[in-house]
Amino acid sequence: MRRFNNTHTLSFGGRTRDICLSAVAVNEDNHGDEIFTHMAKGKHRICYASPETLLRNPRFKKLFRMEEFRRMLIAIVVDEAHVIEDWKDEFRKDYGELDILRICAGAEIPWLALTATCSTRTFEIIYTTLGMGGDRPFYGIDLGSDRPNLKQTVRPMEFPMSSLADLLAYLPESPQSPADFEKTIFYFKSRKLTRSARDMCRAVAGPKFKDCMYAFTATGSEEYKEGVMERLLDDKKGGRWLFATIAAGMGMDIPDIVRVIIFGVDNLKGVFQMGGRAGRGAGTVGEMVWIVEPWAFEKKKPVNPAVSQQKGPTKKAIAEEDKRNKMDAPARKYINLSQSPCCMRRFAISYLRPQPNLPGFKWYSPPDTDIETAEAKLHHCVIWEVENQDIGSLERCGNCSAASCQRDSDKPTGILTDSDHKRIKLHLRTLQKSHSNILDAMPTEAEDIDEDQPPTTGPALRVSKPEREMLREALVSWRDEEWARLRPRFPFFSREWVITEENIGRLVNNAHLILNCTDLNISFIRKLMRTISNDTTLASLHMVLSNFCSARREHDAKEALERQRKRPSITRTVDPTPDPFISPDPKLVLVYQTDGYGCVYLVISTFITYINICEGTLLRKICMPSSSTSRTADTGFFRVLAAFFDVDFTFNFRPTFNV
């Protein structure tokens, strides 16, 4: 939008002309009456707005009813149209109702939809959602998705995902200046991994290069995001590495990004959206590196199938196959092509080249009914231009990490080399020595790390639903207090910078683990959460959770004392002369006879419970290795019984007693 509001000089036919297109963004922060008045008078030539704003703001509906405004409206443009498929069902349902806007604006207003990653299914959804076709002419241009200057690499993780150690292969060994860091964007699926990767790389590189690395997530303010982008655009400001979620995807146009690294399995369209940020400038060569979990790769079939059938698949193999079945199907095929002789680049070109089965297109197959065939004849004005991007019959495209496309078979693409492993180990040693709190331990194999369970003693304590709600309220109150304290110093940060709603939910859901933890420390809290801003905030959060546990234990102790007070008192001394069957005093008498039967009599008040244990001979064999009588061994046995019934006890040993 800033580019439009600046003055630009155009040259044509030897003549120059200065133009300035006034642009405005209408959103929840900028929707005053003055803006709509200016648009009605034509002072703004371009308006940026979301589907929610266009469909739900009554001022826009009023504009669309003005005939003068509709005459000035020359086009409605839907940029990044592929998100209609991803968002229209759950995330932002207004994307699925954009055809209503066509009714409001008028059928004569042309529409333009733009996207760089469009499969056949994606195109068909865009086409129908925007109400294209029918008696309106449709003009489509497929420029293809192939970019010869963008190298495509897929490689398996060689370290656990949570350790992020695979990223250290791209960190210079001994950097001297920011220029030693090639401009790179790292994409992650969560904010926790994003900030953890930034902190780890900053720790290894040292404080000198702290301002070269920034995190970019949805929780940052607009001012912060713009500042980060300016640092990346301007080499003098030193921005070199960006650690980001998908929030840094659409709308980003930095021409000199050398490499984009996508960390973890994702859908193929999203990967190419992120990877396409590399090599956008004229004459720039870029690389898209997709680092995926080892389970995403198909296992090689055994040489002798009979042996495999006898053994059967292991539990790990079955679990990995289930994960692969849940993957995006095109992504699964593309990943496994990287380990095959087939070209990955060819598959990507064909997948992102739509062939819609819609009326008017040459791939349309009409149903076998006269009515629908007649209706299909109405859709006659479809012009579809396709730019040929066939990479030819070459055996090697030289631009992907498939085995057949490697330029040099002695230097496999996508696998870490020996020098990469040495560099990673060097960085890990540096990290473990000076920053052990960031990376306490580093496994050497790529496997999932199970979160440690808290040490507990005694029976597990349960947390009721009201108690969980109390914990949530305490966390929200603490977050608001922390944000109010930090806001004067960091005006660009939002409440979620302190702790996100997702993390609050994780803590509430794991309240039982927190309560049963005998040693609630910061490291355990960190494992329960996806990310947190800094150690100071984490220490403050630790106090909140500790207070919650202390309050619950105090409540339990008070209830135990109350139950003890209401329980009838038990006499610890007993006269051996009275018959245990007739005991007026509340007491517990354990009676044992060695020659007859072993019996336990629980005499509480005047109520007697008789429990037949076993014959005396068998009892002696259990309690004592020999036939000699040991009153100490017998006492221990009865102590176990008394502890089982959770009552006080005294012993009354009699030489003879017959039941």
C-alpha distance (Angstrom), angle and dihedral (degrees) to the residues before:
residue distance angle dihedral
M1 . . .
R2 3.80 . .
R3 3.81 89.5 .
F4 3.79 91.5 57.9
N5 3.79 93.4 47.9
N6 3.81 90.8 54.5
T7 3.79 121.8 82.7
H8 3.83 115.2 -104.3
T9 3.78 129.7 -169.1
L10 3.80 117.7 -136.2
S11 3.79 123.5 -164.1
F12 3.80 121.7 -157.3
G13 3.78 131.0 157.7
G14 3.77 92.3 -6.8
R15 3.78 92.5 -54.0
T16 3.79 128.7 105.8
R17 3.75 131.1 -150.4
D18 3.79 132.6 -173.9
I19 3.79 114.5 -138.2
C20 3.79 134.0 179.6
L21 3.79 119.9 -173.0
S22 3.78 110.6 -158.7
A23 3.84 110.0 -135.2
V24 3.79 130.5 -173.9
A25 3.81 133.8 -173.8
V26 3.79 117.4 -143.0
N27 3.79 113.5 -158.1
E28 3.81 141.6 130.5
D29 3.81 90.8 -68.3
N30 3.80 97.3 43.5
H31 3.81 114.6 40.6
G32 3.79 107.2 113.4
D33 3.80 125.1 150.1
E34 3.80 90.7 -109.5
I35 3.82 91.7 64.6
F36 3.80 93.6 54.1
T37 3.81 90.8 45.0
H38 3.80 89.7 55.0
M39 3.81 91.7 47.7
A40 3.80 91.1 50.5
K41 3.82 89.0 53.5
G42 3.81 92.9 46.3
K43 3.82 97.4 -114.4
H44 3.82 91.0 132.1
R45 3.78 117.2 57.6
I46 3.81 98.0 -173.1
C47 3.79 128.2 37.3
Y48 3.82 124.4 -168.8
A49 3.81 115.5 -157.2
S50 3.78 140.2 150.7
P51 3.83 123.3 -118.5
E52 3.80 89.6 -108.9
T53 3.80 91.3 56.6
L54 3.81 94.7 44.6
L55 3.80 94.5 48.2
R56 3.81 101.7 36.8
N57 3.79 105.9 33.6
P58 3.85 108.0 94.9
R59 3.83 91.1 -152.6
F60 3.81 90.5 64.7
K61 3.80 90.5 50.2
K62 3.79 88.2 52.8
L63 3.82 90.7 51.1
F64 3.79 92.4 50.7
R65 3.81 89.5 54.0
M66 3.84 90.4 57.3
E67 3.80 110.0 94.1
E68 3.82 91.7 -155.5
F69 3.82 91.3 56.0
R70 3.81 92.7 48.5
R71 3.82 89.6 52.8
M72 3.81 89.5 55.3
L73 3.82 92.9 47.4
I74 3.79 107.0 93.9
A75 3.85 102.3 170.5
I76 3.79 146.5 -3.9
V77 3.80 113.0 -140.1
V78 3.82 124.3 -160.9
D79 3.79 107.8 -162.7
E80 3.82 122.0 -164.6
A81 3.79 87.8 17.5
H82 3.81 93.0 175.0
V83 3.82 89.7 79.7
I84 3.82 88.6 71.3
E85 3.80 88.3 77.2
D86 3.81 93.5 46.0
W87 3.81 99.5 43.3
K88 3.79 110.0 27.5
D89 3.81 97.5 84.7
E90 3.82 104.1 47.1
F91 3.81 118.4 -13.1
R92 3.82 101.4 51.3
K93 3.76 109.7 0.0
D94 3.82 94.0 -177.0
Y95 3.81 87.7 76.9
G96 3.79 86.8 69.1
E97 3.83 91.7 54.9
L98 3.79 100.1 54.0
D99 3.79 90.4 115.8
I100 3.83 86.0 73.8
L101 3.79 87.6 64.4
R102 3.79 89.2 57.3
I103 3.81 88.7 57.4
C104 3.83 92.0 48.5
A105 3.80 95.5 46.8
G106 3.78 96.0 41.1
A107 3.79 134.5 -103.7
E108 3.82 92.1 -99.5
I109 3.82 93.5 65.8
P110 3.84 110.3 97.1
W111 3.80 120.1 -129.5
L112 3.78 128.2 -147.6
A113 3.83 123.0 -162.7
L114 3.80 120.5 -168.7
T115 3.80 131.3 -170.6
A116 3.79 137.3 148.9
T117 3.82 97.2 -153.4
C118 3.76 113.8 50.4
S119 3.79 125.7 153.9
T120 3.78 122.8 -173.7
R121 3.80 93.2 -95.1
T122 3.81 92.0 46.7
F123 3.81 91.5 51.5
E124 3.80 93.1 50.0
I125 3.82 91.4 51.0
I126 3.82 92.3 48.9
Y127 3.79 91.5 46.8
T128 3.81 95.5 51.7
T129 3.83 96.5 37.5
L130 3.81 92.7 54.4
G131 3.80 91.6 46.6
M132 3.78 94.9 -119.9
G133 3.78 124.5 164.2
G134 3.77 124.1 28.8
D135 3.77 111.7 103.7
R136 3.83 91.4 -19.4
P137 3.80 118.1 95.8
F138 3.78 116.2 -114.7
Y139 3.81 124.6 -151.9
G140 3.79 117.7 -171.7
I141 3.79 131.9 -179.4
D142 3.82 120.8 -167.1
L143 3.79 108.1 -164.4
G144 3.79 91.3 172.7
S145 3.78 129.9 -126.7
D146 3.77 100.8 -104.1
R147 3.79 117.7 116.5
P148 3.80 113.4 -176.9
N149 3.82 90.9 -160.9
L150 3.83 92.5 59.2
K151 3.78 116.5 83.0
Q152 3.82 115.7 -151.3
T153 3.81 118.3 -145.8
V154 3.80 131.1 174.6
R155 3.78 121.5 -175.4
P156 3.80 135.4 166.0
M157 3.78 123.0 -111.9
E158 3.77 112.3 -103.5
F159 3.81 95.5 -169.4
P160 3.82 131.7 45.0
M161 3.78 113.0 -74.1
S162 3.80 93.9 -124.9
S163 3.82 91.5 54.1
L164 3.85 92.9 59.6
A165 3.82 87.5 -155.4
D166 3.82 92.7 138.0
L167 3.80 88.5 70.6
L168 3.80 91.9 62.0
A169 3.82 89.2 74.1
Y170 3.83 87.7 75.5
L171 3.81 95.4 49.1
P172 3.84 113.1 100.7
E173 3.78 114.3 -113.4
S174 3.81 98.2 -131.6
P175 3.81 109.5 4.2
Q176 3.78 116.8 -165.3
S177 3.80 101.3 -177.4
P178 3.82 139.2 6.1
A179 3.80 88.7 -97.3
D180 3.82 88.5 71.2
F181 3.81 88.0 70.4
E182 3.79 110.4 78.1
K183 3.78 111.1 -137.8
T184 3.78 103.6 -93.7
I185 3.79 138.6 168.5
F186 3.80 118.6 -152.6
Y187 3.81 115.3 -159.5
F188 3.81 122.5 -158.0
K189 3.80 134.9 178.0
S190 3.81 96.2 -129.4
R191 3.78 138.4 38.1
K192 3.80 90.4 -126.1
L193 3.80 93.3 60.6
T194 3.80 90.1 43.2
R195 3.79 95.1 56.6
S196 3.80 93.8 36.7
A197 3.81 90.8 55.2
R198 3.80 91.5 48.9
D199 3.81 92.2 48.8
M200 3.80 92.3 47.6
C201 3.81 94.5 50.0
R202 3.80 91.7 45.0
A203 3.79 89.9 51.3
V204 3.80 92.9 51.8
A205 3.81 96.1 42.1
G206 3.80 93.0 47.7
P207 3.80 133.8 -129.1
K208 3.80 91.4 -66.9
F209 3.82 90.8 72.9
K210 3.79 98.8 35.9
D211 3.81 92.3 112.2
C212 3.80 91.0 54.8
M213 3.80 93.3 70.3
Y214 3.80 128.3 60.1
A215 3.78 137.9 171.0
F216 3.80 120.8 -132.5
T217 3.82 119.2 -165.3
A218 3.78 137.6 146.6
T219 3.82 92.4 -99.2
G220 3.81 93.2 67.9
S221 3.78 119.5 97.0
E222 3.79 121.3 -108.6
E223 3.81 90.5 -109.6
Y224 3.80 91.3 54.2
K225 3.82 92.8 48.0
E226 3.79 92.3 49.6
G227 3.80 90.4 48.7
V228 3.81 91.5 52.7
M229 3.80 91.9 49.4
E230 3.79 91.3 49.9
R231 3.80 90.2 53.4
L232 3.79 91.0 52.1
L233 3.80 93.4 46.6
D234 3.81 94.5 48.1
D235 3.81 113.1 59.7
K236 3.79 90.3 -162.7
K237 3.82 90.1 65.8
G238 3.79 92.0 58.5
G239 3.81 103.5 -126.5
R240 3.84 108.2 152.7
W241 3.81 111.9 145.9
L242 3.80 125.7 44.1
F243 3.81 121.4 -167.9
A244 3.77 106.9 -162.9
T245 3.77 149.8 159.1
I246 3.79 123.0 -138.4
A247 3.81 86.1 -75.5
A248 3.82 86.2 85.7
G249 3.78 93.0 53.5
M250 3.78 116.9 83.0
G251 3.77 117.8 56.2
M252 3.81 96.1 15.5
D253 3.80 113.6 132.0
I254 3.81 112.7 170.3
P255 3.82 107.1 155.7
D256 3.82 100.9 -156.7
I257 3.81 102.9 51.7
V258 3.80 105.0 136.9
R259 3.78 100.8 -172.7
V260 3.80 139.3 18.0
I261 3.81 118.3 -164.2
I262 3.81 119.2 -163.8
F263 3.80 111.7 -161.8
G264 3.79 115.6 -153.1
V265 3.80 139.1 3.4
D266 3.81 116.2 -50.0
N267 3.81 139.6 152.5
L268 3.79 116.3 -69.3
K269 3.83 97.5 -120.4
G270 3.80 90.7 52.6
V271 3.80 91.8 48.2
F272 3.81 92.1 53.9
Q273 3.81 90.5 46.1
M274 3.81 89.4 55.9
G275 3.79 96.1 37.6
G276 3.79 91.0 50.4
R277 3.82 89.7 71.0
A278 3.80 88.7 79.8
G279 3.80 124.2 86.1
R280 3.81 97.3 9.6
G281 3.77 96.4 141.5
A282 3.80 123.0 89.2
G283 3.79 110.2 -87.2
T284 3.83 92.6 6.0
V285 3.79 120.0 135.9
G286 3.80 114.2 -149.6
E287 3.78 138.5 -177.3
M288 3.79 132.2 -145.7
V289 3.81 111.9 -155.3
W290 3.80 118.0 -170.4
I291 3.81 112.8 -166.4
V292 3.80 108.9 -165.8
E293 3.78 136.0 179.9
P294 3.84 115.7 -92.7
W295 3.80 93.0 -118.6
A296 3.83 90.0 66.7
F297 3.81 90.5 72.0
E298 3.78 119.3 85.1
K299 3.77 113.8 -115.1
K300 3.79 116.7 -117.4
K301 3.78 114.0 -107.3
P302 3.82 115.1 -111.6
V303 3.80 119.5 -103.4
N304 3.81 90.8 -124.7
P305 3.83 108.8 44.1
A306 3.82 91.9 -173.1
V307 3.78 91.4 64.6
S308 3.80 91.2 49.6
Q309 3.81 92.2 50.9
Q310 3.79 91.4 52.0
K311 3.79 93.7 52.5
G312 3.79 96.6 39.0
P313 3.82 126.4 -152.7
T314 3.78 118.0 -54.0
K315 3.81 123.4 -122.7
K316 3.80 89.6 -106.8
A317 3.82 91.6 53.0
I318 3.80 91.4 49.4
A319 3.83 91.8 49.2
E320 3.81 91.5 49.2
E321 3.79 91.6 49.2
D322 3.81 89.7 52.1
K323 3.81 89.4 53.0
R324 3.80 91.5 50.3
N325 3.82 91.3 49.4
K326 3.82 89.4 55.8
M327 3.81 92.9 51.6
D328 3.77 125.2 102.5
A329 3.84 100.9 -85.2
P330 3.84 96.6 -134.6
A331 3.81 90.3 46.9
R332 3.81 90.8 51.6
K333 3.80 91.9 52.0
Y334 3.81 93.5 44.6
I335 3.83 92.3 50.5
N336 3.78 93.5 50.4
L337 3.80 92.4 46.4
S338 3.80 86.1 66.7
Q339 3.82 87.5 69.7
S340 3.81 95.2 43.5
P341 3.81 136.7 72.1
C342 3.85 90.7 -108.2
C343 3.81 120.4 101.1
M344 3.81 115.9 -106.7
R345 3.78 91.8 -160.0
R346 3.81 93.1 57.8
F347 3.80 91.1 52.5
A348 3.82 92.6 49.2
I349 3.81 91.4 50.7
S350 3.80 92.5 51.8
Y351 3.81 94.3 43.6
L352 3.80 93.8 51.4
R353 3.80 93.3 46.0
P354 3.82 105.3 89.5
Q355 3.80 122.6 -143.2
P356 3.81 101.6 -175.0
N357 3.77 120.2 -156.5
L358 3.81 92.0 -143.8
P359 3.81 132.9 127.0
G360 3.78 111.9 -82.0
F361 3.81 96.3 23.8
K362 3.78 120.6 106.8
W363 3.82 91.4 -122.1
Y364 3.80 92.1 58.2
S365 3.80 116.2 123.9
P366 3.82 107.5 -167.3
P367 3.81 118.8 -147.2
D368 3.78 117.7 -102.6
T369 3.82 96.1 -103.0
D370 3.78 127.8 104.1
I371 3.82 94.6 -136.6
E372 3.79 96.2 52.3
T373 3.80 91.8 42.9
A374 3.80 89.9 54.1
E375 3.78 90.4 48.9
A376 3.78 90.1 50.4
K377 3.82 90.3 57.5
L378 3.81 89.2 66.0
H379 3.80 89.7 65.9
H380 3.74 94.3 72.5
C381 3.81 104.8 127.7
V382 3.81 103.0 80.3
I383 3.78 119.8 132.7
W384 3.81 113.6 -174.9
E385 3.79 119.7 -178.5
V386 3.80 119.6 -169.8
E387 3.78 124.4 -167.2
N388 3.77 111.0 -142.1
Q389 3.78 111.4 -117.6
D390 3.76 100.3 164.4
I391 3.80 108.0 147.5
G392 3.79 89.8 -147.5
S393 3.74 131.5 -124.6
L394 3.78 95.0 -55.1
E395 3.78 113.5 140.1
R396 3.79 91.0 -141.3
C397 3.77 124.4 39.6
G398 3.81 88.6 -173.8
N399 3.78 90.0 -148.5
C400 3.79 105.5 89.1
S401 3.79 137.8 52.9
A402 3.81 96.3 -113.3
A403 3.78 112.6 127.1
S404 3.82 93.5 -116.9
C405 3.81 93.2 50.1
Q406 3.79 100.4 52.7
R407 3.76 113.0 119.5
D408 3.78 92.4 -148.8
S409 3.80 116.4 31.2
D410 3.81 90.4 -162.6
K411 3.82 90.3 61.7
P412 3.81 107.3 51.9
T413 3.79 114.6 -153.6
G414 3.78 120.7 -129.6
I415 3.81 99.1 22.7
L416 3.80 120.6 101.2
T417 3.78 112.1 -108.3
D418 3.79 127.0 -138.6
S419 3.79 90.3 -98.1
D420 3.81 89.5 52.4
H421 3.80 90.8 53.3
K422 3.80 91.6 48.9
R423 3.79 90.8 50.5
I424 3.81 91.8 49.5
K425 3.80 92.1 50.1
L426 3.79 90.7 48.6
H427 3.81 91.6 52.0
L428 3.80 91.6 45.8
R429 3.79 91.8 53.8
T430 3.79 89.7 50.1
L431 3.77 90.8 48.1
Q432 3.79 96.0 47.1
K433 3.79 93.4 48.6
S434 3.78 100.1 49.6
H435 3.80 104.3 18.6
S436 3.77 107.1 33.2
N437 3.78 91.2 147.4
I438 3.79 90.3 66.5
L439 3.80 97.0 47.0
D440 3.79 112.7 15.3
A441 3.77 97.9 172.5
M442 3.77 134.3 6.9
P443 3.82 119.6 -154.9
T444 3.78 116.0 -149.4
E445 3.79 99.2 -140.5
A446 3.77 129.8 66.5
E447 3.79 102.8 -110.7
D448 3.75 134.9 125.0
I449 3.79 116.8 -88.6
D450 3.79 113.1 -133.4
E451 3.76 115.1 -139.2
D452 3.78 111.6 -112.2
Q453 3.75 114.4 -111.1
P454 3.79 115.6 -128.7
P455 3.80 117.5 -101.8
T456 3.76 109.7 -104.9
T457 3.77 136.1 -176.3
G458 3.78 128.0 -158.5
P459 3.79 124.9 -1.5
A460 3.80 117.7 -17.4
L461 3.79 115.6 -99.0
R462 3.77 117.8 -131.0
V463 3.79 126.2 -139.7
S464 3.78 118.2 -142.5
K465 3.79 124.7 -140.9
P466 3.85 93.6 -107.6
E467 3.81 89.4 51.8
R468 3.79 90.8 52.1
E469 3.80 89.6 51.4
M470 3.80 89.5 50.6
L471 3.81 89.1 52.5
R472 3.81 90.8 49.9
E473 3.81 91.6 51.2
A474 3.80 90.3 48.9
L475 3.81 91.6 50.9
V476 3.80 93.2 47.6
S477 3.81 91.2 48.2
W478 3.80 90.6 48.9
R479 3.81 91.3 48.8
D480 3.80 92.2 52.1
E481 3.82 91.4 49.6
E482 3.81 92.1 48.9
W483 3.80 91.8 47.9
A484 3.82 91.6 49.5
R485 3.79 88.5 51.6
L486 3.82 94.7 48.3
R487 3.79 99.0 38.5
P488 3.84 97.3 83.3
R489 3.81 90.1 56.6
F490 3.81 97.4 36.5
P491 3.81 107.8 31.8
F492 3.80 92.4 166.1
F493 3.80 95.2 62.1
S494 3.79 124.3 93.6
R495 3.80 129.2 -147.0
E496 3.78 90.8 -95.1
W497 3.78 89.4 63.7
V498 3.82 86.8 72.7
I499 3.80 94.7 46.9
T500 3.79 129.8 -24.9
E501 3.78 126.3 -127.1
E502 3.78 87.6 -115.2
N503 3.80 91.6 58.1
I504 3.80 91.8 46.8
G505 3.79 88.2 53.8
R506 3.81 91.6 49.4
L507 3.79 91.8 51.8
V508 3.81 92.5 47.7
N509 3.81 92.1 48.0
N510 3.82 90.5 49.8
A511 3.81 95.0 44.9
H512 3.81 89.9 117.9
L513 3.82 90.7 57.9
I514 3.79 90.9 48.5
L515 3.80 92.8 48.7
N516 3.81 94.5 48.2
C517 3.80 93.8 47.2
T518 3.80 109.3 109.9
D519 3.80 91.8 -164.3
L520 3.78 108.2 35.6
N521 3.80 103.6 -170.6
I522 3.77 136.2 165.1
S523 3.79 95.1 -103.3
F524 3.81 91.3 57.7
I525 3.83 91.8 48.6
R526 3.79 89.8 50.1
K527 3.82 89.9 56.4
L528 3.79 91.6 54.3
M529 3.80 92.7 54.6
R530 3.78 134.5 62.9
T531 3.80 96.0 -139.6
I532 3.79 144.3 -25.2
S533 3.77 131.0 -165.6
N534 3.82 103.0 -114.1
D535 3.80 145.4 -26.6
T536 3.81 93.4 -93.7
T537 3.78 91.2 57.9
L538 3.79 90.0 45.2
A539 3.82 91.3 53.7
S540 3.80 90.0 51.0
L541 3.80 90.0 49.8
H542 3.80 89.1 50.7
M543 3.81 89.2 59.1
V544 3.82 91.2 52.3
L545 3.80 92.6 51.7
S546 3.81 92.4 43.8
N547 3.81 90.2 53.1
F548 3.80 89.4 50.9
C549 3.82 91.3 52.5
S550 3.82 92.6 45.3
A551 3.81 92.5 50.3
R552 3.81 91.0 50.3
R553 3.82 93.0 48.8
E554 3.81 92.1 48.2
H555 3.80 89.1 51.2
D556 3.81 91.1 50.5
A557 3.81 91.6 48.2
K558 3.80 91.6 52.4
E559 3.80 91.2 49.7
A560 3.83 90.6 49.9
L561 3.81 91.3 51.9
E562 3.77 90.6 49.0
R563 3.80 91.5 51.4
Q564 3.82 90.2 48.0
R565 3.80 90.5 51.1
K566 3.80 92.1 52.6
R567 3.82 93.8 46.3
P568 3.86 116.0 96.6
S569 3.80 113.0 -104.3
I570 3.81 117.4 -104.7
T571 3.85 120.0 -140.3
R572 3.77 112.2 -131.7
T573 3.86 96.0 -162.4
V574 3.77 122.8 67.5
D575 3.78 133.1 -173.9
P576 3.83 109.0 -127.2
T577 3.82 93.8 -147.5
P578 3.82 102.9 67.9
D579 3.77 117.9 84.8
P580 3.81 109.9 -105.2
F581 3.80 90.2 -136.2
I582 3.80 90.7 63.5
S583 3.78 108.1 42.5
P584 3.80 116.3 148.2
D585 3.80 93.3 -171.6
P586 3.81 121.6 76.8
K587 3.78 104.0 -109.3
L588 3.78 143.7 131.6
V589 3.81 115.9 -118.5
L590 3.80 120.3 -172.6
V591 3.81 110.7 -163.7
Y592 3.79 122.9 -167.9
Q593 3.83 129.1 179.8
T594 3.81 120.6 -170.3
D595 3.81 97.9 -159.9
G596 3.79 100.1 45.4
Y597 3.78 131.2 23.5
G598 3.77 128.3 -30.1
C599 3.80 109.8 -121.5
V600 3.79 137.2 171.4
Y601 3.81 119.6 -150.2
L602 3.78 118.1 -164.5
V603 3.77 106.9 -162.0
I604 3.78 111.3 -175.1
S605 3.78 111.8 168.0
T606 3.83 101.9 -39.2
F607 3.82 96.4 -35.8
I608 3.80 116.9 108.0
T609 3.80 126.0 -163.1
Y610 3.80 116.8 -166.2
I611 3.78 118.8 -153.2
N612 3.77 118.2 -177.1
I613 3.77 108.3 -147.3
C614 3.78 106.7 178.3
E615 3.75 141.4 -74.4
G616 3.79 116.3 -52.0
T617 3.81 93.6 -118.7
L618 3.81 92.8 55.8
L619 3.80 90.4 43.7
R620 3.79 91.1 55.5
K621 3.80 90.1 51.4
I622 3.78 91.0 53.7
C623 3.79 96.4 45.2
M624 3.80 101.3 35.1
P625 3.80 133.2 29.4
S626 3.84 91.3 -141.6
S627 3.80 136.3 39.7
S628 3.78 93.4 -106.5
T629 3.76 117.2 110.8
S630 3.80 117.5 -113.5
R631 3.76 114.6 -176.1
T632 3.84 89.8 -166.7
A633 3.83 92.5 58.9
D634 3.80 90.9 45.8
T635 3.79 90.5 50.3
G636 3.80 91.5 53.2
F637 3.78 90.7 51.1
F638 3.79 92.5 52.0
R639 3.79 90.8 45.7
V640 3.79 88.1 60.1
L641 3.78 91.1 50.9
A642 3.78 92.8 47.5
A643 3.80 91.3 48.5
F644 3.79 88.7 51.5
F645 3.82 91.0 56.6
D646 3.83 90.9 42.6
V647 3.86 95.3 -132.4
D648 3.79 136.6 123.5
F649 3.78 115.6 -101.0
T650 3.83 148.2 -163.8
F651 3.80 128.1 -171.4
N652 3.80 127.6 -124.5
F653 3.82 111.6 -175.7
R654 3.83 115.4 -165.7
P655 3.79 125.6 -174.3
T656 3.82 94.1 -137.5
F657 3.76 134.2 18.6
N658 3.76 126.7 155.0
V659 3.78 124.4 -161.0
